[in-house]
Amino acid sequence: MILLQCPCRYLLQVLKTQVQNLEKGVELDCQWVEFDDVRYHIQATVKNPNILLLSLSLPTPPPETVFSGGLPQGAIEAIKAAYGVVLQILDPPRDGFNLTLKLNLSKMPPDEEHKQALLVKIASIREVVLGAPLRAVLKQLVSRGVKSNLNKLLSLVHRPNESFFVVPQADKVTVIFPMHFKDSIDTVLATSFLQEFVEARRTAGLGNAPPCLWSSSPPQELKGASEIALSANAGFVSFVIFPRHVEGRKMDRTVWSLSTFHAYVSYHVKCSEGFMHTRMRRRVESLIEALDRAKPDSERADRPAKNKLSIKDGRGSFNSR
């Protein structure tokens, strides 16, 4: 099983390869998982290469998050609206998965540009399913329609037993992420990364980006949330989404960025940790080389043996044990 930060590219490559090799009838059986425990399984047989089965396993939702039939609210409608007749939902799904989709490659559009666009959309199935409730809220923001859930705290799943929160308001939507990490080193790195992330938002080139805030304590918008949901050891990150951030084609990118934010931070934390380990190893190697250069010359090394310290002498001798 492969661990990936962004499965969209991997799944897209698998789909493209399968489409290109339809005449060969390639056997396919792949599984991979994201940082936030979203698991994928894609299968195809030589006998029927036009049919692909794509299964999706979602993180275990916390108690405050509403799931219907193992899926977030609005996920079925979002899948049908996004893919039409190309994807068919299998009921029940494969064992161990929340959703199984049947993809018929023979129904792909003949135009190459439209085909590639549809493959990208299929590869973004995670955003379509988990982002369905968030997309519904943001659509209301764009249309400025009547909001029955105005100022109501909505909980959306994004990691096992963890959720992020959405607060719809008349002219904006506030999205809040309680950032929690199991490893103490990851917590320190994530806290530093998030503080720099917020500072970077203040640069002149990012003036049109959504306002971003970080705090060590829960924001006022989370008043009423459970104590477990507020157990964030790396602080709280808030994004304020205005209509201009979700108009037109910006909607898909905004929903994707928000629904994968924790995975994005986790990826950069692991990269930073790996980079520091590499620098530390290089530093140790340079110090060892400096010590080697500082060793006595050959004449000094050829002193009488009585001046040399032997580990076989004294109580600490290995041979005396």
TORKOL-4160 file (C-alpha; in steps of 0.2 Angstrom, whole numbers, padded with zeros to 4 digits, m for minus):
321
<pt num="1" X="0000" Y="0000" Z="0000"/>
<pt num="2" X="0007" Y="0017" Z="m0005"/>
<pt num="3" X="0006" Y="0033" Z="0007"/>
<pt num="4" X="0002" Y="0049" Z="m0003"/>
<pt num="5" X="m0001" Y="0067" Z="0001"/>
<pt num="6" X="m0011" Y="0070" Z="m0015"/>
<pt num="7" X="m0018" Y="0055" Z="m0023"/>
<pt num="8" X="m0026" Y="0065" Z="m0037"/>
<pt num="9" X="m0011" Y="0065" Z="m0048"/>
<pt num="10" X="m0008" Y="0046" Z="m0044"/>
<pt num="11" X="m0026" Y="0041" Z="m0048"/>
<pt num="12" X="m0025" Y="0052" Z="m0063"/>
<pt num="13" X="m0010" Y="0043" Z="m0070"/>
<pt num="14" X="m0018" Y="0026" Z="m0067"/>
<pt num="15" X="m0033" Y="0031" Z="m0076"/>
<pt num="16" X="m0024" Y="0038" Z="m0091"/>
<pt num="17" X="m0013" Y="0023" Z="m0092"/>
<pt num="18" X="m0028" Y="0011" Z="m0091"/>
<pt num="19" X="m0037" Y="0022" Z="m0105"/>
<pt num="20" X="m0021" Y="0021" Z="m0116"/>
<pt num="21" X="m0020" Y="0002" Z="m0114"/>
<pt num="22" X="m0038" Y="m0003" Z="m0117"/>
<pt num="23" X="m0034" Y="m0014" Z="m0132"/>
<pt num="24" X="m0021" Y="m0023" Z="m0122"/>
<pt num="25" X="m0032" Y="m0027" Z="m0108"/>
<pt num="26" X="m0021" Y="m0024" Z="m0093"/>
<pt num="27" X="m0025" Y="m0032" Z="m0076"/>
<pt num="28" X="m0026" Y="m0018" Z="m0062"/>
<pt num="29" X="m0027" Y="m0020" Z="m0043"/>
<pt num="30" X="m0020" Y="m0005" Z="m0034"/>
<pt num="31" X="m0022" Y="0002" Z="m0016"/>
<pt num="32" X="m0016" Y="0018" Z="m0008"/>
<pt num="33" X="m0020" Y="0029" Z="0006"/>
<pt num="34" X="m0018" Y="0048" Z="0011"/>
<pt num="35" X="m0011" Y="0056" Z="0026"/>
<pt num="36" X="m0028" Y="0059" Z="0033"/>
<pt num="37" X="m0033" Y="0040" Z="0031"/>
<pt num="38" X="m0043" Y="0042" Z="0015"/>
<pt num="39" X="m0040" Y="0025" Z="0006"/>
<pt num="40" X="m0042" Y="0020" Z="m0012"/>
<pt num="41" X="m0044" Y="0004" Z="m0021"/>
<pt num="42" X="m0045" Y="0003" Z="m0040"/>
<pt num="43" X="m0048" Y="m0013" Z="m0050"/>
<pt num="44" X="m0049" Y="m0019" Z="m0068"/>
<pt num="45" X="m0049" Y="m0036" Z="m0076"/>
<pt num="46" X="m0042" Y="m0042" Z="m0093"/>
<pt num="47" X="m0059" Y="m0049" Z="m0098"/>
<pt num="48" X="m0068" Y="m0033" Z="m0096"/>
<pt num="49" X="m0055" Y="m0019" Z="m0097"/>
<pt num="50" X="m0068" Y="m0005" Z="m0101"/>
<pt num="51" X="m0075" Y="m0007" Z="m0083"/>
<pt num="52" X="m0065" Y="0001" Z="m0068"/>
<pt num="53" X="m0071" Y="m0001" Z="m0050"/>
<pt num="54" X="m0065" Y="0013" Z="m0039"/>
<pt num="55" X="m0068" Y="0011" Z="m0020"/>
<pt num="56" X="m0066" Y="0025" Z="m0007"/>
<pt num="57" X="m0064" Y="0022" Z="0012"/>
<pt num="58" X="m0067" Y="0038" Z="0022"/>
<pt num="59" X="m0060" Y="0043" Z="0039"/>
<pt num="60" X="m0071" Y="0038" Z="0054"/>
<pt num="61" X="m0082" Y="0053" Z="0058"/>
<pt num="62" X="m0083" Y="0061" Z="0075"/>
<pt num="63" X="m0099" Y="0061" Z="0084"/>
<pt num="64" X="m0103" Y="0079" Z="0080"/>
<pt num="65" X="m0102" Y="0075" Z="0061"/>
<pt num="66" X="m0117" Y="0070" Z="0052"/>
<pt num="67" X="m0115" Y="0055" Z="0039"/>
<pt num="68" X="m0129" Y="0047" Z="0029"/>
<pt num="69" X="m0127" Y="0029" Z="0023"/>
<pt num="70" X="m0108" Y="0030" Z="0027"/>
<pt num="71" X="m0106" Y="0046" Z="0017"/>
<pt num="72" X="m0107" Y="0065" Z="0020"/>
<pt num="73" X="m0123" Y="0074" Z="0017"/>
<pt num="74" X="m0126" Y="0078" Z="m0001"/>
<pt num="75" X="m0112" Y="0066" Z="m0007"/>
<pt num="76" X="m0123" Y="0055" Z="m0018"/>
<pt num="77" X="m0131" Y="0070" Z="m0027"/>
<pt num="78" X="m0114" Y="0078" Z="m0029"/>
<pt num="79" X="m0107" Y="0062" Z="m0038"/>
<pt num="80" X="m0122" Y="0061" Z="m0050"/>
<pt num="81" X="m0120" Y="0080" Z="m0054"/>
<pt num="82" X="m0102" Y="0078" Z="m0057"/>
<pt num="83" X="m0101" Y="0062" Z="m0067"/>
<pt num="84" X="m0118" Y="0058" Z="m0075"/>
<pt num="85" X="m0119" Y="0041" Z="m0083"/>
<pt num="86" X="m0100" Y="0038" Z="m0084"/>
<pt num="87" X="m0100" Y="0033" Z="m0066"/>
<pt num="88" X="m0112" Y="0021" Z="m0057"/>
<pt num="89" X="m0114" Y="0020" Z="m0038"/>
<pt num="90" X="m0114" Y="0002" Z="m0033"/>
<pt num="91" X="m0125" Y="m0003" Z="m0018"/>
<pt num="92" X="m0119" Y="m0010" Z="m0007"/>
<pt num="93" X="m0100" Y="m0005" Z="m0009"/>
<pt num="94" X="m0086" Y="m0017" Z="m0007"/>
<pt num="95" X="m0082" Y="m0023" Z="0010"/>
<pt num="96" X="m0071" Y="m0011" Z="0020"/>
<pt num="97" X="m0076" Y="0004" Z="0009"/>
<pt num="98" X="m0089" Y="0018" Z="0011"/>
<pt num="99" X="m0091" Y="0020" Z="m0008"/>
<pt num="100" X="m0088" Y="0010" Z="m0024"/>
<pt num="101" X="m0090" Y="0017" Z="m0041"/>
<pt num="102" X="m0091" Y="0008" Z="m0058"/>
<pt num="103" X="m0083" Y="0018" Z="m0071"/>
<pt num="104" X="m0087" Y="0013" Z="m0089"/>
<pt num="105" X="m0073" Y="0019" Z="m0101"/>
<pt num="106" X="m0083" Y="0016" Z="m0116"/>
<pt num="107" X="m0095" Y="0030" Z="m0111"/>
<pt num="108" X="m0080" Y="0043" Z="m0111"/>
<pt num="109" X="m0082" Y="0058" Z="m0122"/>
<pt num="110" X="m0073" Y="0055" Z="m0139"/>
<pt num="111" X="m0066" Y="0073" Z="m0139"/>
<pt num="112" X="m0048" Y="0072" Z="m0131"/>
<pt num="113" X="m0050" Y="0088" Z="m0122"/>
<pt num="114" X="m0066" Y="0084" Z="m0113"/>
<pt num="115" X="m0060" Y="0066" Z="m0110"/>
<pt num="116" X="m0045" Y="0073" Z="m0100"/>
<pt num="117" X="m0055" Y="0085" Z="m0091"/>
<pt num="118" X="m0067" Y="0071" Z="m0085"/>
<pt num="119" X="m0052" Y="0060" Z="m0080"/>
<pt num="120" X="m0046" Y="0075" Z="m0069"/>
<pt num="121" X="m0063" Y="0076" Z="m0061"/>
<pt num="122" X="m0064" Y="0057" Z="m0058"/>
<pt num="123" X="m0047" Y="0058" Z="m0050"/>
<pt num="124" X="m0054" Y="0072" Z="m0038"/>
<pt num="125" X="m0067" Y="0060" Z="m0031"/>
<pt num="126" X="m0061" Y="0064" Z="m0014"/>
<pt num="127" X="m0065" Y="0082" Z="m0016"/>
<pt num="128" X="m0082" Y="0078" Z="m0023"/>
<pt num="129" X="m0087" Y="0066" Z="m0009"/>
<pt num="130" X="m0080" Y="0074" Z="0007"/>
<pt num="131" X="m0082" Y="0092" Z="0000"/>
<pt num="132" X="m0100" Y="0090" Z="m0004"/>
<pt num="133" X="m0107" Y="0098" Z="0012"/>
<pt num="134" X="m0094" Y="0112" Z="0010"/>
<pt num="135" X="m0098" Y="0115" Z="m0008"/>
<pt num="136" X="m0116" Y="0117" Z="m0003"/>
<pt num="137" X="m0113" Y="0130" Z="0009"/>
<pt num="138" X="m0101" Y="0140" Z="m0003"/>
<pt num="139" X="m0114" Y="0139" Z="m0017"/>
<pt num="140" X="m0126" Y="0148" Z="m0005"/>
<pt num="141" X="m0113" Y="0161" Z="m0002"/>
<pt num="142" X="m0111" Y="0164" Z="m0021"/>
<pt num="143" X="m0130" Y="0164" Z="m0024"/>
<pt num="144" X="m0133" Y="0174" Z="m0009"/>
<pt num="145" X="m0149" Y="0164" Z="m0007"/>
<pt num="146" X="m0159" Y="0162" Z="0009"/>
<pt num="147" X="m0148" Y="0152" Z="0022"/>
<pt num="148" X="m0157" Y="0141" Z="0034"/>
<pt num="149" X="m0141" Y="0137" Z="0043"/>
<pt num="150" X="m0135" Y="0155" Z="0045"/>
<pt num="151" X="m0122" Y="0157" Z="0059"/>
<pt num="152" X="m0124" Y="0139" Z="0063"/>
<pt num="153" X="m0109" Y="0129" Z="0067"/>
<pt num="154" X="m0107" Y="0114" Z="0055"/>
<pt num="155" X="m0095" Y="0100" Z="0058"/>
<pt num="156" X="m0086" Y="0091" Z="0043"/>
<pt num="157" X="m0075" Y="0076" Z="0044"/>
<pt num="158" X="m0057" Y="0077" Z="0037"/>
<pt num="159" X="m0047" Y="0065" Z="0048"/>
<pt num="160" X="m0051" Y="0049" Z="0059"/>
<pt num="161" X="m0062" Y="0055" Z="0073"/>
<pt num="162" X="m0058" Y="0074" Z="0069"/>
<pt num="163" X="m0067" Y="0087" Z="0061"/>
<pt num="164" X="m0066" Y="0105" Z="0055"/>
<pt num="165" X="m0079" Y="0118" Z="0056"/>
<pt num="166" X="m0089" Y="0129" Z="0044"/>
<pt num="167" X="m0099" Y="0145" Z="0050"/>
<pt num="168" X="m0110" Y="0152" Z="0036"/>
<pt num="169" X="m0113" Y="0170" Z="0038"/>
<pt num="170" X="m0123" Y="0183" Z="0027"/>
<pt num="171" X="m0108" Y="0189" Z="0017"/>
<pt num="172" X="m0094" Y="0176" Z="0021"/>
<pt num="173" X="m0090" Y="0159" Z="0027"/>
<pt num="174" X="m0078" Y="0155" Z="0040"/>
<pt num="175" X="m0069" Y="0139" Z="0040"/>
<pt num="176" X="m0059" Y="0134" Z="0056"/>
<pt num="177" X="m0047" Y="0119" Z="0057"/>
<pt num="178" X="m0042" Y="0113" Z="0075"/>
<pt num="179" X="m0024" Y="0106" Z="0071"/>
<pt num="180" X="m0020" Y="0091" Z="0080"/>
<pt num="181" X="m0004" Y="0080" Z="0079"/>
<pt num="182" X="0001" Y="0064" Z="0088"/>
<pt num="183" X="0020" Y="0066" Z="0087"/>
<pt num="184" X="0027" Y="0080" Z="0098"/>
<pt num="185" X="0040" Y="0085" Z="0085"/>
<pt num="186" X="0027" Y="0086" Z="0072"/>
<pt num="187" X="0017" Y="0097" Z="0084"/>
<pt num="188" X="0031" Y="0109" Z="0086"/>
<pt num="189" X="0035" Y="0110" Z="0067"/>
<pt num="190" X="0017" Y="0112" Z="0062"/>
<pt num="191" X="0015" Y="0126" Z="0075"/>
<pt num="192" X="0030" Y="0135" Z="0067"/>
<pt num="193" X="0024" Y="0132" Z="0050"/>
<pt num="194" X="0006" Y="0138" Z="0053"/>
<pt num="195" X="0013" Y="0154" Z="0061"/>
<pt num="196" X="0024" Y="0157" Z="0045"/>
<pt num="197" X="0009" Y="0152" Z="0034"/>
<pt num="198" X="m0002" Y="0166" Z="0042"/>
<pt num="199" X="0012" Y="0179" Z="0041"/>
<pt num="200" X="0015" Y="0175" Z="0022"/>
<pt num="201" X="m0003" Y="0179" Z="0019"/>
<pt num="202" X="0001" Y="0198" Z="0023"/>
<pt num="203" X="0013" Y="0199" Z="0008"/>
<pt num="204" X="0008" Y="0211" Z="m0006"/>
<pt num="205" X="0006" Y="0197" Z="m0019"/>
<pt num="206" X="m0007" Y="0188" Z="m0009"/>
<pt num="207" X="m0019" Y="0202" Z="m0006"/>
<pt num="208" X="m0033" Y="0193" Z="m0015"/>
<pt num="209" X="m0031" Y="0177" Z="m0005"/>
<pt num="210" X="m0044" Y="0173" Z="0009"/>
<pt num="211" X="m0039" Y="0181" Z="0026"/>
<pt num="212" X="m0030" Y="0168" Z="0037"/>
<pt num="213" X="m0028" Y="0168" Z="0056"/>
<pt num="214" X="m0019" Y="0157" Z="0068"/>
<pt num="215" X="m0022" Y="0156" Z="0087"/>
<pt num="216" X="m0017" Y="0145" Z="0101"/>
<pt num="217" X="m0035" Y="0145" Z="0109"/>
<pt num="218" X="m0052" Y="0141" Z="0101"/>
<pt num="219" X="m0060" Y="0156" Z="0091"/>
<pt num="220" X="m0076" Y="0163" Z="0097"/>
<pt num="221" X="m0085" Y="0155" Z="0082"/>
<pt num="222" X="m0082" Y="0138" Z="0090"/>
<pt num="223" X="m0092" Y="0142" Z="0106"/>
<pt num="224" X="m0102" Y="0127" Z="0110"/>
<pt num="225" X="m0091" Y="0114" Z="0101"/>
<pt num="226" X="m0086" Y="0098" Z="0111"/>
<pt num="227" X="m0070" Y="0098" Z="0121"/>
<pt num="228" X="m0064" Y="0083" Z="0111"/>
<pt num="229" X="m0066" Y="0093" Z="0095"/>
<pt num="230" X="m0056" Y="0108" Z="0102"/>
<pt num="231" X="m0041" Y="0097" Z="0108"/>
<pt num="232" X="m0029" Y="0105" Z="0096"/>
<pt num="233" X="m0011" Y="0105" Z="0101"/>
<pt num="234" X="m0005" Y="0115" Z="0086"/>
<pt num="235" X="m0018" Y="0129" Z="0087"/>
<pt num="236" X="m0033" Y="0134" Z="0076"/>
<pt num="237" X="m0032" Y="0140" Z="0058"/>
<pt num="238" X="m0046" Y="0151" Z="0052"/>
<pt num="239" X="m0050" Y="0155" Z="0034"/>
<pt num="240" X="m0063" Y="0168" Z="0029"/>
<pt num="241" X="m0071" Y="0165" Z="0012"/>
<pt num="242" X="m0079" Y="0179" Z="0002"/>
<pt num="243" X="m0090" Y="0177" Z="m0013"/>
<pt num="244" X="m0075" Y="0182" Z="m0024"/>
<pt num="245" X="m0065" Y="0167" Z="m0019"/>
<pt num="246" X="m0078" Y="0154" Z="m0025"/>
<pt num="247" X="m0085" Y="0162" Z="m0041"/>
<pt num="248" X="m0084" Y="0152" Z="m0057"/>
<pt num="249" X="m0070" Y="0140" Z="m0058"/>
<pt num="250" X="m0063" Y="0145" Z="m0042"/>
<pt num="251" X="m0076" Y="0135" Z="m0033"/>
<pt num="252" X="m0067" Y="0118" Z="m0036"/>
<pt num="253" X="m0050" Y="0124" Z="m0031"/>
<pt num="254" X="m0056" Y="0132" Z="m0015"/>
<pt num="255" X="m0066" Y="0116" Z="m0010"/>
<pt num="256" X="m0051" Y="0105" Z="m0014"/>
<pt num="257" X="m0039" Y="0117" Z="m0004"/>
<pt num="258" X="m0050" Y="0117" Z="0011"/>
<pt num="259" X="m0054" Y="0099" Z="0011"/>
<pt num="260" X="m0036" Y="0094" Z="0010"/>
<pt num="261" X="m0028" Y="0107" Z="0021"/>
<pt num="262" X="m0023" Y="0096" Z="0035"/>
<pt num="263" X="m0015" Y="0084" Z="0023"/>
<pt num="264" X="m0006" Y="0099" Z="0015"/>
<pt num="265" X="0001" Y="0104" Z="0032"/>
<pt num="266" X="0006" Y="0086" Z="0037"/>
<pt num="267" X="0015" Y="0084" Z="0020"/>
<pt num="268" X="0025" Y="0100" Z="0023"/>
<pt num="269" X="0029" Y="0095" Z="0041"/>
<pt num="270" X="0036" Y="0078" Z="0036"/>
<pt num="271" X="0046" Y="0086" Z="0022"/>
<pt num="272" X="0053" Y="0099" Z="0034"/>
<pt num="273" X="0057" Y="0085" Z="0046"/>
<pt num="274" X="0066" Y="0075" Z="0033"/>
<pt num="275" X="0076" Y="0090" Z="0027"/>
<pt num="276" X="0082" Y="0094" Z="0045"/>
<pt num="277" X="0087" Y="0076" Z="0047"/>
<pt num="278" X="0097" Y="0077" Z="0031"/>
<pt num="279" X="0105" Y="0093" Z="0036"/>
<pt num="280" X="0110" Y="0085" Z="0053"/>
<pt num="281" X="0118" Y="0070" Z="0045"/>
<pt num="282" X="0128" Y="0081" Z="0033"/>
<pt num="283" X="0133" Y="0091" Z="0048"/>
<pt num="284" X="0139" Y="0076" Z="0058"/>
<pt num="285" X="0148" Y="0070" Z="0043"/>
<pt num="286" X="0157" Y="0087" Z="0041"/>
<pt num="287" X="0162" Y="0086" Z="0059"/>
<pt num="288" X="0169" Y="0069" Z="0058"/>
<pt num="289" X="0179" Y="0074" Z="0043"/>
<pt num="290" X="0186" Y="0089" Z="0053"/>
<pt num="291" X="0191" Y="0077" Z="0067"/>
<pt num="292" X="0199" Y="0066" Z="0055"/>
<pt num="293" X="0210" Y="0080" Z="0048"/>
<pt num="294" X="0214" Y="0085" Z="0066"/>
<pt num="295" X="0222" Y="0068" Z="0070"/>
<pt num="296" X="0240" Y="0068" Z="0075"/>
<pt num="297" X="0253" Y="0065" Z="0061"/>
<pt num="298" X="0262" Y="0049" Z="0058"/>
<pt num="299" X="0276" Y="0053" Z="0069"/>
<pt num="300" X="0265" Y="0057" Z="0083"/>
<pt num="301" X="0255" Y="0041" Z="0080"/>
<pt num="302" X="0271" Y="0031" Z="0081"/>
<pt num="303" X="0275" Y="0035" Z="0099"/>
<pt num="304" X="0279" Y="0020" Z="0111"/>
<pt num="305" X="0264" Y="0009" Z="0115"/>
<pt num="306" X="0265" Y="0013" Z="0133"/>
<pt num="307" X="0258" Y="0030" Z="0130"/>
<pt num="308" X="0243" Y="0023" Z="0120"/>
<pt num="309" X="0227" Y="0019" Z="0129"/>
<pt num="310" X="0221" Y="0001" Z="0126"/>
<pt num="311" X="0203" Y="m0004" Z="0130"/>
<pt num="312" X="0210" Y="m0021" Z="0135"/>
<pt num="313" X="0219" Y="m0013" Z="0150"/>
<pt num="314" X="0211" Y="m0010" Z="0167"/>
<pt num="315" X="0194" Y="m0016" Z="0174"/>
<pt num="316" X="0185" Y="m0011" Z="0158"/>
<pt num="317" X="0194" Y="m0024" Z="0148"/>
<pt num="318" X="0183" Y="m0034" Z="0137"/>
<pt num="319" X="0194" Y="m0049" Z="0140"/>
<pt num="320" X="0192" Y="m0048" Z="0159"/>
<pt num="321" X="0173" Y="m0051" Z="0158"/>
